[in-house]
Amino acid sequence: MSRLFFPSKFGLPIMFKILLFFLFIFLSLVSFGQFNDSTHHHFSFASSGTINKTQETSSYVLTNATWYEVNKKRIGFNAGASWIYGQQDRKLSNNDVSFSSNLDYLKNVQKLYYWALLNFDESYSLKINYRVQSGIGLGYTFVNNPALNLVVSDGFLYESSDLTDPVLGKDVYQTVRNSFRVKYKWSFKNTVILQGTNFIQPSLLSLKDYILKFNNQLSVKLNKWLSINAAMAYNKISRTNRQNLLITYGIAVDKYF
């Protein structure tokens, strides 16, 4: 439990980073609170876990994620945080924290729009001591109706990272990446929902240096704000030759206001 409150070898305490994230959300709410009644807000929280214990082995993984989104006619902002913690036979397997924020301009008024993002990650399982990404680009909405939404975007990211290379050890570097994203959401009578966000991010300096991030989720609504869901998350970093795959199920709170 002390890892939550005191600095780890990755830098700042996890709880301190979570507090910074919610401070960021609060400041965003204050800024967007100046908009009129046409502003729409969306908050979601999902939690899941798996515990396996036998006479010989034991393991568990806990996954928590929160997301906040606010949209006006010409501009939209969203931010999220996730934390995955796990142990295998009393040895740490996951301690992965991620914060992300995204700004879209003209997405709600035309098919072609502009975006900017800022991401921060640290991951025990992927050997990321820290990774910061910031960038801009273009997006295009192919389909947007109550049953189906399909968006493709592409742009450039500046990345500053501190990784643990399996051969060389500590690896601190900067690079520029192309970031290609496919985002979709399919809904059946607003009860069964399949959605996902998938990234391919190769470095412009070396095609052998790439990042894959796939997140897909199936949800079944129990009522307007509560769902049961199953999710699959896959991440790979070629530079550290590390990857992880998490398949989880649990509950989610989803609120529009």
C-alpha atoms as an extended CHARMM CRD file, in Angstrom:
* protein
*
       257  EXT
         1         1  MET       CA              0.0000000000        0.0000000000        0.0000000000  PROA      1               0.0000000000
         2         2  SER       CA              2.8970000000        2.3780000000        0.6330000000  PROA      2               0.0000000000
         3         3  ARG       CA              3.6040000000        2.4470000000       -3.1180000000  PROA      3               0.0000000000
         4         4  LEU       CA              0.4270000000        4.5010000000       -3.5160000000  PROA      4               0.0000000000
         5         5  PHE       CA              1.6060000000        7.3190000000       -1.2980000000  PROA      5               0.0000000000
         6         6  PHE       CA              5.3880000000        7.3870000000       -1.4120000000  PROA      6               0.0000000000
         7         7  PRO       CA              7.7130000000        7.8680000000       -4.3810000000  PROA      7               0.0000000000
         8         8  SER       CA              8.5830000000        4.7820000000       -6.3750000000  PROA      8               0.0000000000
         9         9  LYS       CA             11.6060000000        4.3570000000       -8.6070000000  PROA      9               0.0000000000
        10        10  PHE       CA              9.4410000000        5.8760000000      -11.3640000000  PROA      10              0.0000000000
        11        11  GLY       CA              9.2700000000        9.2990000000       -9.7020000000  PROA      11              0.0000000000
        12        12  LEU       CA              6.1910000000       10.9330000000       -8.2060000000  PROA      12              0.0000000000
        13        13  PRO       CA              3.7920000000        8.9960000000       -5.9540000000  PROA      13              0.0000000000
        14        14  ILE       CA              0.8330000000        7.5050000000       -7.8060000000  PROA      14              0.0000000000
        15        15  MET       CA             -1.7380000000        9.1370000000       -5.5270000000  PROA      15              0.0000000000
        16        16  PHE       CA             -0.0930000000       12.5350000000       -6.0720000000  PROA      16              0.0000000000
        17        17  LYS       CA             -0.4020000000       12.0700000000       -9.8370000000  PROA      17              0.0000000000
        18        18  ILE       CA             -4.0550000000       11.1030000000       -9.4680000000  PROA      18              0.0000000000
        19        19  LEU       CA             -4.6720000000       14.2390000000       -7.4020000000  PROA      19              0.0000000000
        20        20  LEU       CA             -2.9780000000       16.3210000000      -10.0990000000  PROA      20              0.0000000000
        21        21  PHE       CA             -5.2350000000       14.7370000000      -12.6860000000  PROA      21              0.0000000000
        22        22  PHE       CA             -8.4150000000       15.5810000000      -10.8010000000  PROA      22              0.0000000000
        23        23  LEU       CA             -7.1280000000       19.1210000000      -10.2920000000  PROA      23              0.0000000000
        24        24  PHE       CA             -6.6930000000       19.3040000000      -14.0540000000  PROA      24              0.0000000000
        25        25  ILE       CA            -10.2840000000       18.0880000000      -14.5190000000  PROA      25              0.0000000000
        26        26  PHE       CA            -11.5630000000       20.6940000000      -12.0280000000  PROA      26              0.0000000000
        27        27  LEU       CA             -9.8060000000       23.5470000000      -13.8320000000  PROA      27              0.0000000000
        28        28  SER       CA            -11.2360000000       22.3190000000      -17.1170000000  PROA      28              0.0000000000
        29        29  LEU       CA            -14.7240000000       22.2730000000      -15.6240000000  PROA      29              0.0000000000
        30        30  VAL       CA            -14.3040000000       25.8530000000      -14.4500000000  PROA      30              0.0000000000
        31        31  SER       CA            -13.2090000000       26.9380000000      -17.9150000000  PROA      31              0.0000000000
        32        32  PHE       CA            -15.9950000000       25.1440000000      -19.7540000000  PROA      32              0.0000000000
        33        33  GLY       CA            -18.5320000000       26.2110000000      -17.1390000000  PROA      33              0.0000000000
        34        34  GLN       CA            -18.6050000000       29.5810000000      -18.8630000000  PROA      34              0.0000000000
        35        35  PHE       CA            -20.3490000000       27.9900000000      -21.8650000000  PROA      35              0.0000000000
        36        36  ASN       CA            -24.1130000000       28.1890000000      -22.3260000000  PROA      36              0.0000000000
        37        37  ASP       CA            -26.7100000000       25.4130000000      -22.0030000000  PROA      37              0.0000000000
        38        38  SER       CA            -25.6330000000       23.8280000000      -25.3040000000  PROA      38              0.0000000000
        39        39  THR       CA            -22.5780000000       22.4000000000      -23.5350000000  PROA      39              0.0000000000
        40        40  HSD       CA            -22.7910000000       18.6320000000      -22.9570000000  PROA      40              0.0000000000
        41        41  HSD       CA            -20.8660000000       16.7140000000      -20.2940000000  PROA      41              0.0000000000
        42        42  HSD       CA            -20.0780000000       13.0160000000      -20.0380000000  PROA      42              0.0000000000
        43        43  PHE       CA            -18.4560000000       11.2290000000      -17.0960000000  PROA      43              0.0000000000
        44        44  SER       CA            -17.5980000000        7.5410000000      -16.8800000000  PROA      44              0.0000000000
        45        45  PHE       CA            -15.8670000000        5.2710000000      -14.3800000000  PROA      45              0.0000000000
        46        46  ALA       CA            -15.0670000000        1.5770000000      -14.7950000000  PROA      46              0.0000000000
        47        47  SER       CA            -13.5700000000       -0.8650000000      -12.3220000000  PROA      47              0.0000000000
        48        48  SER       CA            -12.6900000000       -4.5310000000      -12.7200000000  PROA      48              0.0000000000
        49        49  GLY       CA            -10.5020000000       -7.1160000000      -11.1100000000  PROA      49              0.0000000000
        50        50  THR       CA             -9.3960000000      -10.7260000000      -11.2410000000  PROA      50              0.0000000000
        51        51  ILE       CA             -8.1900000000      -12.8110000000       -8.2890000000  PROA      51              0.0000000000
        52        52  ASN       CA             -6.8280000000      -16.3360000000       -8.6670000000  PROA      52              0.0000000000
        53        53  LYS       CA             -5.5550000000      -18.3170000000       -5.6930000000  PROA      53              0.0000000000
        54        54  THR       CA             -4.6470000000      -21.9880000000       -5.4950000000  PROA      54              0.0000000000
        55        55  GLN       CA             -2.5530000000      -24.0080000000       -3.0680000000  PROA      55              0.0000000000
        56        56  GLU       CA              0.5640000000      -23.3870000000       -5.1960000000  PROA      56              0.0000000000
        57        57  THR       CA              0.0440000000      -19.9840000000       -6.8070000000  PROA      57              0.0000000000
        58        58  SER       CA             -1.8110000000      -16.7150000000       -6.4120000000  PROA      58              0.0000000000
        59        59  SER       CA             -2.3770000000      -13.7100000000       -8.6460000000  PROA      59              0.0000000000
        60        60  TYR       CA             -4.5960000000      -10.6840000000       -8.9780000000  PROA      60              0.0000000000
        61        61  VAL       CA             -5.0520000000       -7.7100000000      -11.2740000000  PROA      61              0.0000000000
        62        62  LEU       CA             -7.0750000000       -4.5690000000      -10.4820000000  PROA      62              0.0000000000
        63        63  THR       CA             -8.0450000000       -2.1190000000      -13.2310000000  PROA      63              0.0000000000
        64        64  ASN       CA             -9.5940000000        1.3120000000      -12.6850000000  PROA      64              0.0000000000
        65        65  ALA       CA            -10.2870000000        3.9950000000      -15.2780000000  PROA      65              0.0000000000
        66        66  THR       CA            -12.1270000000        7.3060000000      -15.3000000000  PROA      66              0.0000000000
        67        67  TRP       CA            -13.0200000000        9.5980000000      -18.2000000000  PROA      67              0.0000000000
        68        68  TYR       CA            -14.5170000000       13.0570000000      -18.4820000000  PROA      68              0.0000000000
        69        69  GLU       CA            -15.7280000000       14.7430000000      -21.6780000000  PROA      69              0.0000000000
        70        70  VAL       CA            -17.2670000000       18.1330000000      -22.3830000000  PROA      70              0.0000000000
        71        71  ASN       CA            -18.5080000000       19.2850000000      -25.7790000000  PROA      71              0.0000000000
        72        72  LYS       CA            -19.6520000000       22.5810000000      -27.2010000000  PROA      72              0.0000000000
        73        73  LYS       CA            -20.6380000000       23.1630000000      -30.8220000000  PROA      73              0.0000000000
        74        74  ARG       CA            -17.1710000000       23.9740000000      -32.1820000000  PROA      74              0.0000000000
        75        75  ILE       CA            -14.8250000000       22.6290000000      -29.5150000000  PROA      75              0.0000000000
        76        76  GLY       CA            -14.5720000000       19.4910000000      -27.3990000000  PROA      76              0.0000000000
        77        77  PHE       CA            -12.2800000000       18.4600000000      -24.5550000000  PROA      77              0.0000000000
        78        78  ASN       CA            -11.7720000000       15.0920000000      -22.8840000000  PROA      78              0.0000000000
        79        79  ALA       CA             -9.3830000000       13.7610000000      -20.2660000000  PROA      79              0.0000000000
        80        80  GLY       CA             -8.8900000000       10.4010000000      -18.6170000000  PROA      80              0.0000000000
        81        81  ALA       CA             -6.7780000000        8.4130000000      -16.1940000000  PROA      81              0.0000000000
        82        82  SER       CA             -6.2270000000        4.7190000000      -15.6160000000  PROA      82              0.0000000000
        83        83  TRP       CA             -4.3590000000        2.5940000000      -13.1100000000  PROA      83              0.0000000000
        84        84  ILE       CA             -3.6160000000       -1.1250000000      -13.4080000000  PROA      84              0.0000000000
        85        85  TYR       CA             -2.0510000000       -2.9310000000      -10.4510000000  PROA      85              0.0000000000
        86        86  GLY       CA             -1.2530000000       -6.6310000000      -10.2470000000  PROA      86              0.0000000000
        87        87  GLN       CA              0.8610000000       -9.2870000000       -8.5470000000  PROA      87              0.0000000000
        88        88  GLN       CA              1.8590000000      -12.8130000000       -9.5530000000  PROA      88              0.0000000000
        89        89  ASP       CA              2.9830000000      -15.1010000000       -6.7210000000  PROA      89              0.0000000000
        90        90  ARG       CA              3.5490000000      -12.0150000000       -4.5410000000  PROA      90              0.0000000000
        91        91  LYS       CA              5.7800000000      -10.4310000000       -7.1670000000  PROA      91              0.0000000000
        92        92  LEU       CA              4.7810000000       -7.2020000000       -8.8530000000  PROA      92              0.0000000000
        93        93  SER       CA              3.4930000000       -7.7340000000      -12.3950000000  PROA      93              0.0000000000
        94        94  ASN       CA              1.6710000000       -4.4640000000      -13.1230000000  PROA      94              0.0000000000
        95        95  ASN       CA              1.8720000000       -0.9560000000      -11.7740000000  PROA      95              0.0000000000
        96        96  ASP       CA              0.7900000000        1.0450000000      -14.7990000000  PROA      96              0.0000000000
        97        97  VAL       CA             -0.5230000000        4.6130000000      -14.6760000000  PROA      97              0.0000000000
        98        98  SER       CA             -1.7260000000        6.6680000000      -17.6200000000  PROA      98              0.0000000000
        99        99  PHE       CA             -3.1270000000       10.1900000000      -18.0290000000  PROA      99              0.0000000000
       100       100  SER       CA             -4.3900000000       11.5790000000      -21.3210000000  PROA      100             0.0000000000
       101       101  SER       CA             -6.1190000000       14.7330000000      -22.5660000000  PROA      101             0.0000000000
       102       102  ASN       CA             -7.4020000000       15.6510000000      -25.9930000000  PROA      102             0.0000000000
       103       103  LEU       CA             -8.7920000000       18.8310000000      -27.5970000000  PROA      103             0.0000000000
       104       104  ASP       CA            -10.9120000000       18.6940000000      -30.7760000000  PROA      104             0.0000000000
       105       105  TYR       CA            -11.8200000000       21.7070000000      -32.8990000000  PROA      105             0.0000000000
       106       106  LEU       CA            -14.7560000000       21.6650000000      -35.3710000000  PROA      106             0.0000000000
       107       107  LYS       CA            -15.4070000000       17.9490000000      -34.8050000000  PROA      107             0.0000000000
       108       108  ASN       CA            -19.1050000000       18.5380000000      -34.1180000000  PROA      108             0.0000000000
       109       109  VAL       CA            -19.7520000000       20.8170000000      -37.1040000000  PROA      109             0.0000000000
       110       110  GLN       CA            -17.8870000000       19.2080000000      -40.0240000000  PROA      110             0.0000000000
       111       111  LYS       CA            -16.3080000000       15.9070000000      -41.0390000000  PROA      111             0.0000000000
       112       112  LEU       CA            -12.7220000000       17.2140000000      -41.1820000000  PROA      112             0.0000000000
       113       113  TYR       CA            -11.4960000000       18.5700000000      -37.8480000000  PROA      113             0.0000000000
       114       114  TYR       CA             -8.3150000000       19.4260000000      -35.9160000000  PROA      114             0.0000000000
       115       115  TRP       CA             -6.9710000000       17.8630000000      -32.7210000000  PROA      115             0.0000000000
       116       116  ALA       CA             -4.2460000000       18.3180000000      -30.1220000000  PROA      116             0.0000000000
       117       117  LEU       CA             -3.2350000000       15.9620000000      -27.3110000000  PROA      117             0.0000000000
       118       118  LEU       CA             -1.0240000000       15.5430000000      -24.2650000000  PROA      118             0.0000000000
       119       119  ASN       CA             -0.3170000000       12.1060000000      -22.7380000000  PROA      119             0.0000000000
       120       120  PHE       CA              1.7150000000       10.8150000000      -19.7880000000  PROA      120             0.0000000000
       121       121  ASP       CA              2.4820000000        7.1630000000      -19.0180000000  PROA      121             0.0000000000
       122       122  GLU       CA              4.5620000000        5.0820000000      -16.6590000000  PROA      122             0.0000000000
       123       123  SER       CA              4.4080000000        1.3140000000      -16.7000000000  PROA      123             0.0000000000
       124       124  TYR       CA              6.1610000000       -1.4210000000      -14.7530000000  PROA      124             0.0000000000
       125       125  SER       CA              5.0060000000       -4.1390000000      -17.1580000000  PROA      125             0.0000000000
       126       126  LEU       CA              6.2060000000       -2.2500000000      -20.2720000000  PROA      126             0.0000000000
       127       127  LYS       CA              9.3890000000       -0.9150000000      -18.5910000000  PROA      127             0.0000000000
       128       128  ILE       CA              8.3860000000        2.7190000000      -19.0670000000  PROA      128             0.0000000000
       129       129  ASN       CA              9.8900000000        4.8900000000      -16.3400000000  PROA      129             0.0000000000
       130       130  TYR       CA              8.0420000000        7.8070000000      -17.9250000000  PROA      130             0.0000000000
       131       131  ARG       CA              6.7480000000        8.7810000000      -21.3560000000  PROA      131             0.0000000000
       132       132  VAL       CA              5.3420000000       12.1770000000      -22.3760000000  PROA      132             0.0000000000
       133       133  GLN       CA              3.6870000000       12.7200000000      -25.7530000000  PROA      133             0.0000000000
       134       134  SER       CA              2.2710000000       15.9200000000      -27.2360000000  PROA      134             0.0000000000
       135       135  GLY       CA              1.0760000000       16.5360000000      -30.7580000000  PROA      135             0.0000000000
       136       136  ILE       CA             -1.4020000000       17.8690000000      -33.3070000000  PROA      136             0.0000000000
       137       137  GLY       CA             -3.1360000000       16.5080000000      -36.3830000000  PROA      137             0.0000000000
       138       138  LEU       CA             -6.2850000000       16.0530000000      -38.4510000000  PROA      138             0.0000000000
       139       139  GLY       CA             -9.2820000000       13.7860000000      -38.0230000000  PROA      139             0.0000000000
       140       140  TYR       CA            -12.1290000000       12.7480000000      -40.3240000000  PROA      140             0.0000000000
       141       141  THR       CA            -15.5710000000       11.5040000000      -39.2780000000  PROA      141             0.0000000000
       142       142  PHE       CA            -16.7670000000        8.9160000000      -41.8030000000  PROA      142             0.0000000000
       143       143  VAL       CA            -20.0230000000        7.9900000000      -40.0300000000  PROA      143             0.0000000000
       144       144  ASN       CA            -21.8150000000        9.7130000000      -37.1710000000  PROA      144             0.0000000000
       145       145  ASN       CA            -25.3230000000        8.5750000000      -36.2100000000  PROA      145             0.0000000000
       146       146  PRO       CA            -26.9420000000        7.0730000000      -33.0770000000  PROA      146             0.0000000000
       147       147  ALA       CA            -26.0890000000        3.5190000000      -34.1950000000  PROA      147             0.0000000000
       148       148  LEU       CA            -22.5460000000        3.9640000000      -35.5280000000  PROA      148             0.0000000000
       149       149  ASN       CA            -19.6520000000        6.3760000000      -35.1780000000  PROA      149             0.0000000000
       150       150  LEU       CA            -16.4060000000        5.9190000000      -37.1030000000  PROA      150             0.0000000000
       151       151  VAL       CA            -13.4960000000        8.3750000000      -36.9120000000  PROA      151             0.0000000000
       152       152  VAL       CA             -9.9960000000        8.1120000000      -38.3780000000  PROA      152             0.0000000000
       153       153  SER       CA             -7.2330000000       10.5540000000      -37.4190000000  PROA      153             0.0000000000
       154       154  ASP       CA             -3.5650000000       11.0680000000      -38.1540000000  PROA      154             0.0000000000
       155       155  GLY       CA             -0.9020000000       13.4760000000      -36.9470000000  PROA      155             0.0000000000
       156       156  PHE       CA              2.5430000000       13.9480000000      -35.4540000000  PROA      156             0.0000000000
       157       157  LEU       CA              3.7170000000       13.5450000000      -31.8670000000  PROA      157             0.0000000000
       158       158  TYR       CA              6.8220000000       14.7020000000      -30.0470000000  PROA      158             0.0000000000
       159       159  GLU       CA              7.8220000000       12.0830000000      -27.4910000000  PROA      159             0.0000000000
       160       160  SER       CA             10.2310000000       12.2410000000      -24.5600000000  PROA      160             0.0000000000
       161       161  SER       CA             10.7780000000        8.9260000000      -22.7860000000  PROA      161             0.0000000000
       162       162  ASP       CA             12.8180000000        7.1520000000      -20.1480000000  PROA      162             0.0000000000
       163       163  LEU       CA             12.6990000000        3.4010000000      -20.7340000000  PROA      163             0.0000000000
       164       164  THR       CA             14.5200000000        0.3020000000      -19.5270000000  PROA      164             0.0000000000
       165       165  ASP       CA             16.1360000000       -1.4270000000      -22.4980000000  PROA      165             0.0000000000
       166       166  PRO       CA             16.4660000000       -5.2340000000      -22.0340000000  PROA      166             0.0000000000
       167       167  VAL       CA             20.1000000000       -5.1270000000      -23.2010000000  PROA      167             0.0000000000
       168       168  LEU       CA             21.4170000000       -1.5950000000      -22.6780000000  PROA      168             0.0000000000
       169       169  GLY       CA             19.5760000000       -0.7150000000      -19.4830000000  PROA      169             0.0000000000
       170       170  LYS       CA             18.4070000000        2.8790000000      -19.0220000000  PROA      170             0.0000000000
       171       171  ASP       CA             17.3060000000        4.4350000000      -22.3300000000  PROA      171             0.0000000000
       172       172  VAL       CA             16.4550000000        8.1630000000      -22.3310000000  PROA      172             0.0000000000
       173       173  TYR       CA             15.5320000000        9.5460000000      -25.7350000000  PROA      173             0.0000000000
       174       174  GLN       CA             13.3190000000       11.8750000000      -27.7840000000  PROA      174             0.0000000000
       175       175  THR       CA             11.6490000000       11.1550000000      -31.1050000000  PROA      175             0.0000000000
       176       176  VAL       CA              8.8730000000       12.2540000000      -33.4540000000  PROA      176             0.0000000000
       177       177  ARG       CA              6.1310000000        9.7710000000      -34.2400000000  PROA      177             0.0000000000
       178       178  ASN       CA              3.3110000000        9.4810000000      -36.6870000000  PROA      178             0.0000000000
       179       179  SER       CA              0.1240000000        8.6980000000      -34.7810000000  PROA      179             0.0000000000
       180       180  PHE       CA             -2.6420000000        6.8960000000      -36.6860000000  PROA      180             0.0000000000
       181       181  ARG       CA             -5.9020000000        6.2410000000      -34.8220000000  PROA      181             0.0000000000
       182       182  VAL       CA             -9.1400000000        4.4230000000      -35.5720000000  PROA      182             0.0000000000
       183       183  LYS       CA            -12.0030000000        5.1200000000      -33.1770000000  PROA      183             0.0000000000
       184       184  TYR       CA            -15.4250000000        3.5100000000      -33.4380000000  PROA      184             0.0000000000
       185       185  LYS       CA            -18.6610000000        2.9930000000      -31.5190000000  PROA      185             0.0000000000
       186       186  TRP       CA            -21.5150000000        0.6740000000      -32.5080000000  PROA      186             0.0000000000
       187       187  SER       CA            -24.7540000000        0.6450000000      -30.5380000000  PROA      187             0.0000000000
       188       188  PHE       CA            -27.7100000000       -1.7360000000      -30.7340000000  PROA      188             0.0000000000
       189       189  LYS       CA            -30.8220000000       -0.0360000000      -29.3740000000  PROA      189             0.0000000000
       190       190  ASN       CA            -28.5360000000        1.8410000000      -26.9580000000  PROA      190             0.0000000000
       191       191  THR       CA            -28.2920000000       -1.3580000000      -24.8880000000  PROA      191             0.0000000000
       192       192  VAL       CA            -25.4200000000       -3.3530000000      -26.3630000000  PROA      192             0.0000000000
       193       193  ILE       CA            -22.4110000000       -1.1540000000      -27.1840000000  PROA      193             0.0000000000
       194       194  LEU       CA            -19.1490000000       -2.1360000000      -28.8580000000  PROA      194             0.0000000000
       195       195  GLN       CA            -16.4720000000        0.5510000000      -28.9640000000  PROA      195             0.0000000000
       196       196  GLY       CA            -12.7350000000        0.9450000000      -29.2780000000  PROA      196             0.0000000000
       197       197  THR       CA             -9.7640000000        3.2340000000      -29.8090000000  PROA      197             0.0000000000
       198       198  ASN       CA             -6.7080000000        1.7910000000      -31.5530000000  PROA      198             0.0000000000
       199       199  PHE       CA             -3.3360000000        3.4740000000      -32.2330000000  PROA      199             0.0000000000
       200       200  ILE       CA             -0.3250000000        2.6860000000      -34.4050000000  PROA      200             0.0000000000
       201       201  GLN       CA              2.6110000000        5.0320000000      -33.6770000000  PROA      201             0.0000000000
       202       202  PRO       CA              5.8370000000        4.4220000000      -35.6370000000  PROA      202             0.0000000000
       203       203  SER       CA              8.8560000000        6.6710000000      -35.1540000000  PROA      203             0.0000000000
       204       204  LEU       CA              9.8190000000        8.8130000000      -38.1370000000  PROA      204             0.0000000000
       205       205  LEU       CA             13.4790000000        8.1160000000      -37.3280000000  PROA      205             0.0000000000
       206       206  SER       CA             13.2710000000        4.3140000000      -37.3950000000  PROA      206             0.0000000000
       207       207  LEU       CA             10.4950000000        1.9740000000      -38.5440000000  PROA      207             0.0000000000
       208       208  LYS       CA             11.7700000000       -0.5850000000      -36.0140000000  PROA      208             0.0000000000
       209       209  ASP       CA             10.7050000000        1.8070000000      -33.2380000000  PROA      209             0.0000000000
       210       210  TYR       CA              6.9130000000        1.6250000000      -32.9340000000  PROA      210             0.0000000000
       211       211  ILE       CA              4.0910000000        1.6080000000      -30.3700000000  PROA      211             0.0000000000
       212       212  LEU       CA              0.8150000000       -0.3300000000      -30.5940000000  PROA      212             0.0000000000
       213       213  LYS       CA             -2.1330000000        0.5450000000      -28.3430000000  PROA      213             0.0000000000
       214       214  PHE       CA             -5.4430000000       -1.2830000000      -28.8050000000  PROA      214             0.0000000000
       215       215  ASN       CA             -8.3990000000       -0.7810000000      -26.4590000000  PROA      215             0.0000000000
       216       216  ASN       CA            -11.8010000000       -2.3520000000      -27.2130000000  PROA      216             0.0000000000
       217       217  GLN       CA            -14.8340000000       -2.8260000000      -25.0120000000  PROA      217             0.0000000000
       218       218  LEU       CA            -18.2420000000       -4.5200000000      -25.0710000000  PROA      218             0.0000000000
       219       219  SER       CA            -20.9120000000       -3.1420000000      -22.7150000000  PROA      219             0.0000000000
       220       220  VAL       CA            -24.4540000000       -4.1600000000      -21.8210000000  PROA      220             0.0000000000
       221       221  LYS       CA            -26.5110000000       -1.4290000000      -20.1610000000  PROA      221             0.0000000000
       222       222  LEU       CA            -28.4990000000       -2.3700000000      -17.0680000000  PROA      222             0.0000000000
       223       223  ASN       CA            -30.0110000000        1.1230000000      -16.8680000000  PROA      223             0.0000000000
       224       224  LYS       CA            -29.1520000000        4.6380000000      -18.0530000000  PROA      224             0.0000000000
       225       225  TRP       CA            -26.0280000000        4.9350000000      -15.9340000000  PROA      225             0.0000000000
       226       226  LEU       CA            -24.8810000000        1.4050000000      -15.0020000000  PROA      226             0.0000000000
       227       227  SER       CA            -23.3820000000       -1.2280000000      -17.3180000000  PROA      227             0.0000000000
       228       228  ILE       CA            -21.5560000000       -4.5090000000      -17.1890000000  PROA      228             0.0000000000
       229       229  ASN       CA            -18.6320000000       -4.6790000000      -19.5730000000  PROA      229             0.0000000000
       230       230  ALA       CA            -15.7950000000       -6.7540000000      -20.9100000000  PROA      230             0.0000000000
       231       231  ALA       CA            -12.6480000000       -5.1020000000      -22.2390000000  PROA      231             0.0000000000
       232       232  MET       CA             -9.4530000000       -6.0470000000      -24.0150000000  PROA      232             0.0000000000
       233       233  ALA       CA             -6.3180000000       -3.8790000000      -23.8950000000  PROA      233             0.0000000000
       234       234  TYR       CA             -3.1230000000       -4.6940000000      -25.7700000000  PROA      234             0.0000000000
       235       235  ASN       CA              0.0890000000       -2.6420000000      -25.6740000000  PROA      235             0.0000000000
       236       236  LYS       CA              3.4550000000       -3.2290000000      -27.3030000000  PROA      236             0.0000000000
       237       237  ILE       CA              6.6610000000       -1.1950000000      -27.3380000000  PROA      237             0.0000000000
       238       238  SER       CA              9.2200000000       -2.4600000000      -29.8200000000  PROA      238             0.0000000000
       239       239  ARG       CA             12.0420000000       -0.4470000000      -28.2680000000  PROA      239             0.0000000000
       240       240  THR       CA             11.8940000000       -2.4420000000      -25.0170000000  PROA      240             0.0000000000
       241       241  ASN       CA             10.5060000000       -5.5790000000      -26.6850000000  PROA      241             0.0000000000
       242       242  ARG       CA              7.7170000000       -5.5930000000      -24.0920000000  PROA      242             0.0000000000
       243       243  GLN       CA              3.9880000000       -6.1750000000      -24.4590000000  PROA      243             0.0000000000
       244       244  ASN       CA              0.9640000000       -6.7920000000      -22.2760000000  PROA      244             0.0000000000
       245       245  LEU       CA             -2.5490000000       -8.0960000000      -22.8690000000  PROA      245             0.0000000000
       246       246  LEU       CA             -5.3690000000       -7.5780000000      -20.3690000000  PROA      246             0.0000000000
       247       247  ILE       CA             -8.8560000000       -9.0340000000      -20.7090000000  PROA      247             0.0000000000
       248       248  THR       CA            -11.1380000000       -7.7920000000      -17.9410000000  PROA      248             0.0000000000
       249       249  TYR       CA            -14.7930000000       -7.6730000000      -16.9780000000  PROA      249             0.0000000000
       250       250  GLY       CA            -16.5950000000       -5.5570000000      -14.4260000000  PROA      250             0.0000000000
       251       251  ILE       CA            -19.0030000000       -2.6430000000      -13.9860000000  PROA      251             0.0000000000
       252       252  ALA       CA            -19.0600000000        0.8630000000      -15.3700000000  PROA      252             0.0000000000
       253       253  VAL       CA            -20.8170000000        4.0900000000      -14.3860000000  PROA      253             0.0000000000
       254       254  ASP       CA            -21.7530000000        6.2590000000      -17.3480000000  PROA      254             0.0000000000
       255       255  LYS       CA            -23.4160000000        9.6510000000      -16.8390000000  PROA      255             0.0000000000
       256       256  TYR       CA            -24.4270000000       12.4020000000      -19.2780000000  PROA      256             0.0000000000
       257       257  PHE       CA            -25.4490000000       15.8380000000      -17.9580000000  PROA      257             0.0000000000
